[in-house]
Amino acid sequence: MIGKLTGRLLEKNPPEVLVDCHGVGYEVLVPMSTFYNLPAAGEPVALLTHFIVREDAQLLYGFGTAAERRTFRELIKVSGVGPRTALAILSGIDAADLAQAITLQESARLVKVPGIGKKTAERLLLELKGKLGADIGVRAQPGSAAQNDILQALLALGYNDKEAASSLKALPPEVGVSEGIKLALKALAK
């Protein structure tokens, strides 16, 4: 219903801000990533919003970027993750890092966010796979299908993105998948 607010920022009390839009003050809950990028009180501000109506409340959540709002909307679709938890996740890890953690299936990065335990992190990885970060893919990797398969195998074995990428650099360009995995594992064992 309310997709964007443009007005003057009246108050900043984390995680809530008050935005005056032509005489109407809207209380908006924002993640800390958005909060830190807000202008000073009295300055003009524009926030993309997500409006939630519950039996006992009507809540307006605000975001500085479309990526943050899109990520918030995907997070609240996950069972057991409500708007407050989604806000806490976005306050603890920015949208791009969250998408990368989902793509690389790194639950350790999610567990570092306050309020996110191992089970919730695993559920997020499972339910958001392919929804968040699918467009990111694996960054800065050579384009061959064999090398991407080798990289995915190393990530599945528990190596992080940095370790897997460095082991790929040492491989011959036209190596096969099985031979490449063996060589990469030997390089990582040193």
C-alpha positions as CSV (number, residue, x, y, z in Angstrom):
1,M,0.0,0.0,0.0
2,I,2.7,2.5,1.0
3,G,5.7,2.0,-1.3
4,K,7.8,5.1,-0.7
5,L,8.0,8.0,1.7
6,T,9.5,11.3,0.7
7,G,9.6,14.1,3.3
8,R,11.6,15.7,6.1
9,L,13.3,13.6,8.7
10,L,12.0,14.7,12.2
11,E,13.5,12.2,14.6
12,K,16.1,9.4,14.7
13,N,15.7,6.9,17.5
14,P,17.2,3.6,16.4
15,P,15.6,1.5,14.9
16,E,12.8,4.0,14.4
17,V,12.6,7.2,12.5
18,L,9.9,9.8,12.2
19,V,9.3,11.2,8.7
20,D,7.1,14.2,8.1
21,C,5.3,14.0,4.7
22,H,3.3,17.2,4.2
23,G,2.1,17.4,7.8
24,V,1.7,13.6,8.4
25,G,4.3,12.0,10.6
26,Y,5.1,8.4,9.7
27,E,6.9,6.2,12.2
28,V,9.2,3.9,10.2
29,L,11.4,1.0,11.4
30,V,14.7,0.9,9.5
31,P,17.7,-1.5,9.6
32,M,20.9,0.0,11.0
33,S,22.5,-0.1,7.5
34,T,19.8,2.4,6.4
35,F,19.9,4.3,9.7
36,Y,23.6,5.1,9.4
37,N,23.1,6.6,5.9
38,L,20.2,8.9,6.9
39,P,20.7,12.6,6.8
40,A,20.6,14.8,9.9
41,A,17.2,15.6,11.5
42,G,15.4,18.3,9.6
43,E,16.8,17.3,6.2
44,P,14.9,15.8,3.3
45,V,14.7,12.0,3.1
46,A,13.3,9.4,0.8
47,L,12.7,5.8,2.0
48,L,11.3,2.8,0.1
49,T,8.8,1.1,2.4
50,H,7.1,-2.2,3.2
51,F,3.8,-1.9,5.0
52,I,2.7,-4.8,7.3
53,V,-0.8,-5.0,8.8
54,R,-1.3,-7.4,11.7
55,E,-4.2,-8.0,14.0
56,D,-2.6,-5.8,16.7
57,A,-0.5,-3.4,14.7
58,Q,0.2,-1.6,11.5
59,L,4.0,-1.4,10.9
60,L,6.0,0.5,8.3
61,Y,9.5,-0.6,7.5
62,G,11.8,1.7,5.5
63,F,14.9,1.0,3.4
64,G,17.5,3.2,1.7
65,T,17.9,0.9,-1.3
66,A,15.7,-1.3,-3.4
67,A,18.0,-4.3,-2.7
68,E,17.5,-3.9,1.0
69,R,13.7,-3.9,0.6
70,R,13.8,-6.9,-1.8
71,T,16.0,-8.8,0.6
72,F,13.6,-7.9,3.5
73,R,10.7,-9.2,1.6
74,E,12.4,-12.5,0.8
75,L,13.5,-12.9,4.5
76,I,10.0,-12.5,5.9
77,K,8.8,-15.3,3.6
78,V,11.1,-17.8,5.4
79,S,9.2,-19.8,8.1
80,G,10.2,-18.6,11.5
81,V,11.5,-15.3,10.3
82,G,9.3,-12.3,11.1
83,P,9.8,-8.6,10.3
84,R,11.7,-7.9,13.4
85,T,14.1,-10.8,12.8
86,A,14.5,-9.7,9.2
87,L,15.3,-6.2,10.3
88,A,17.9,-7.6,12.8
89,I,19.5,-9.7,10.0
90,L,19.7,-6.6,7.7
91,S,21.2,-4.6,10.6
92,G,23.9,-7.3,11.2
93,I,24.8,-8.0,7.5
94,D,24.2,-5.9,4.5
95,A,22.0,-7.2,1.6
96,A,25.0,-7.9,-0.7
97,D,26.9,-9.9,1.9
98,L,23.8,-11.8,2.8
99,A,23.2,-12.7,-0.9
100,Q,26.8,-13.8,-1.2
101,A,26.5,-15.9,2.0
102,I,23.3,-17.6,0.6
103,T,25.0,-18.2,-2.8
104,L,28.1,-19.7,-1.2
105,Q,26.0,-21.5,1.5
106,E,28.1,-20.0,4.4
107,S,26.1,-20.5,7.5
108,A,29.0,-19.3,9.7
109,R,28.5,-15.7,8.3
110,L,24.8,-15.8,9.3
111,V,25.4,-17.2,12.8
112,K,27.5,-14.1,13.5
113,V,24.3,-12.0,13.3
114,P,22.9,-11.4,16.8
115,G,19.7,-13.4,17.2
116,I,20.4,-16.0,14.5
117,G,21.3,-19.4,15.6
118,K,22.5,-22.4,13.7
119,K,19.1,-23.8,12.9
120,T,17.8,-20.5,11.7
121,A,20.9,-19.9,9.6
122,E,20.5,-23.4,8.0
123,R,16.8,-22.7,7.3
124,L,17.7,-19.3,5.6
125,L,20.3,-21.0,3.4
126,L,17.9,-23.7,2.4
127,E,14.8,-21.5,1.7
128,L,16.6,-18.6,0.1
129,K,18.9,-20.6,-2.2
130,G,18.2,-19.4,-5.7
131,K,16.1,-16.4,-4.5
132,L,18.9,-14.2,-3.1
133,G,22.2,-13.9,-4.7
134,A,21.5,-16.1,-7.7
135,D,22.4,-13.3,-9.9
136,I,25.7,-12.8,-8.1
137,G,27.0,-16.3,-8.9
138,V,30.6,-16.8,-7.9
139,R,32.6,-13.7,-8.3
140,A,35.8,-13.2,-10.2
141,Q,36.1,-16.7,-11.4
142,P,37.3,-17.9,-14.8
143,G,34.4,-18.7,-17.1
144,S,34.9,-22.4,-18.0
145,A,32.2,-24.8,-16.8
146,A,34.8,-27.3,-15.5
147,Q,36.4,-24.6,-13.3
148,N,32.9,-23.6,-12.0
149,D,32.2,-27.3,-11.2
150,I,35.5,-27.6,-9.4
151,L,34.8,-24.4,-7.4
152,Q,31.3,-25.7,-6.4
153,A,32.8,-29.0,-5.3
154,L,35.4,-27.2,-3.1
155,L,32.7,-25.0,-1.6
156,A,30.6,-28.1,-0.9
157,L,33.5,-29.7,0.9
158,G,33.7,-26.7,3.3
159,Y,36.4,-24.5,1.8
160,N,35.6,-20.8,1.8
161,D,35.4,-18.7,-1.3
162,K,38.9,-17.3,-0.9
163,E,40.6,-20.7,-0.5
164,A,38.7,-22.2,-3.4
165,A,39.5,-19.3,-5.7
166,S,43.2,-19.4,-4.9
167,S,43.4,-23.1,-5.5
168,L,41.8,-22.6,-9.0
169,K,44.5,-20.2,-10.0
170,A,47.1,-22.9,-9.8
171,L,45.2,-25.3,-12.1
172,P,46.0,-25.8,-15.8
173,P,43.3,-24.0,-17.9
174,E,41.9,-27.1,-19.7
175,V,41.9,-29.5,-16.7
176,G,38.9,-31.8,-16.3
177,V,36.6,-31.7,-13.3
178,S,37.8,-34.8,-11.4
179,E,41.4,-34.2,-12.1
180,G,41.0,-30.5,-11.2
181,I,39.4,-31.4,-7.9
182,K,42.3,-33.7,-7.0
183,L,44.8,-31.1,-7.9
184,A,43.0,-28.3,-6.0
185,L,42.7,-30.5,-2.9
186,K,46.4,-31.3,-3.1
187,A,47.1,-27.5,-3.3
188,L,44.8,-26.8,-0.4
189,A,46.5,-29.5,1.8
190,K,49.9,-27.8,1.6
